[in-house]
Amino acid sequence: MVQTQLSSTRIVSGAGVVATVGSEARNLGMQTVLLLIDPFLAKTPAGQAIATALSAAGLTVVQSTAVEPDPGEPAIIAGAAHAKQHGIDGIVAVGGGSAIDTAKAIGLLRYHDTDQIAPFYFGGGTTPAGMLPLIAVPTTAGTGSEVTFVAIVTEPTTQRKLLVRHPVIAPHVALVDPDLAATLPTSLTMATGMDALAHALEAMTSTMASPISDALAMQAIPVIVESLPRLIRDGHNPADRAAMSQAATVAGLAFLSGRVHLGHAVGHSLGGVYHLAHGTACIVMMPQFMAFVAPHRPAAIARIAPAFGCTVAEFPAVLATFLHRCGVPRLGALLAPHTPTVDELITLFAGENRLIGLAPTPPSHTQWQQMIEAAW
């Protein structure tokens, strides 16, 4: 077991740490706990063990499996109403980024005793004062949501992924137990691992990059490059699962500090409209983005390329080969059976101007066109 205090979250990592969930909840003063858990996980021995551990600690447990991919406003508002009905005073979120982001948003609404999430969106004018105590138990190795003070919510009218960002919505405790990812299907292992890689690559090359975010990203990238292909190819290997769990958490901290840009602009756009796997959508154009930013971030690319065993000049092509080897499809195949035009995609991506603005330079219309066609 390893304990770390970074950002606003205390991180407890290692095999078997999920057994401490009951004592952690009691330490945070929880009495009536919302156990928000992915429906599939609720039926597994691990999910049942978490519920049992909370009950054994003397807590009243109200279980909910109302977790949806790309959580939208209606689901979050309904979850907050459910929590209010049962007098919830703390949350344990078990699952991927969708479960943890949903828990953050529910905890925020309950703390403020409101049924409206929109006023808390980034730039919305309402600064969160706090949220209910939250323990995040990630079951995927990629999103990093267990250590970030960001929650992504899909706005139902526009299908845009909108952001709540403030230090008070960071989970109070993250229990990072690699054993929980042992049953992940290959497709999710790939998609969530690619999310972690996107976090690290974008954090290294954003306008907010710093020595701290660089150090975190460069701790994660070589581990992902080495461990992720083996997990995709061979399934559960305890050493690689542990390595990827830690790399995903570290990459989450890297992007919390250094931010993300073009990859996540595309990922949020495609995910909101076409409901694609987030990590896959974020990484699908990454070779083109790394080639695009290389002249503006030469020092960063010079550090990243050796982790892939190549030179700076070779890096975009080697990255493309790496993604193909891991099973990431081409952009056209990812979007099938949808057939948006290049101009429609450029217009869609332009809606993520906040993220695009974190790139070293914004692509022109022609540059977007060239990159989309190269990725197709």
Helices and strands as residue ranges (DSSP letters): E 2-6, E 9-13, G 17-20, H 21-27, E 32-37, H 39-42, H 45-56, E 60-64, H 73-85, E 90-95, H 97-112, G 118-120, E 134-138, G 145-147, E 150-155, E 160-165, G 167-169, E 173-176, G 178-181, H 186-205, H 211-234, H 238-258, H 262-274, H 278-283, H 286-293, H 298-304, G 305-308, H 315-326, H 331-335, H 342-350, H 353-356, H 365-375
